[in-house]
Amino acid sequence: MLSLKNIYYHPSTSEKPILRDLCLKSNSGKITIVRGPSGSGKTTLVEIISGLSGYQKGEITWFNKPLNARQRRWLCGLVFQFPERYFLGLSVAQELRLGHKRLTTEEQISALTKVGLINLDLKKPPESLSGGQQRRLAIAVQLLRSPKVLLLDEPTAGLDWSVRNGIIELLAKLKDKQTILIVTHEPELFKNLNTDNYELHNGQLIPK
């Protein structure tokens, strides 16, 4: 179980705290949905959980074991809203091999197949892929790290309905193996999944 207790974060550039006394418990087998308008702190929340950002007060634990930033980076995989901005490889194969230099072609194909990217040309540049393919590639890259927690920032934003449904179906298959937390302004898209729902309001999470 991933647990956040009384998380407080007030950057020097902000007049008021972005997160204050925020509490959350997230389990595998269920998808945790955090809704909220733009600017409410959703991206900040997943960046803190993933270890990319710090916080001033509170505690983050995994099965009651406190985690520092380095431990959270190992525990979590984060898929950004616009993953194409973070691709570093010149090809799909290079992107998959980042941090996995000995990854075989068969293992690359297997990783792509798990996220529904069948028969994808490994030589294609990631930026040449469609929006849905880029999201799936970004998920595949994170799954290669075998994270216990998968964090997704607006995974359906900007995608058409058929592609959105494909992403949602993929997450439904993954939820039994990973603790999944999604931040989104479109929570209705996930209504048919087994979810715990929260709204981020004034720096706190309100159960919905």
Protein Blocks (a to p, Z undefined) as FASTA:
>chain_A
ZZdehiacddfkbfbdfbghiacdddehiacddeddehilmmmmmmmmnopaccfbdcdd
eehiacdfklmmmmpccddfblmlmpfbfbfklmmmgoplmlcfklmmmmmmmnopghia
fkbcfklpcfklmmmmmmmmmmmnopabdcdehklgoiafklmmmmmmmmmmmmmmpccd
dddfblmlmmmpccdddddeehiacdZZ
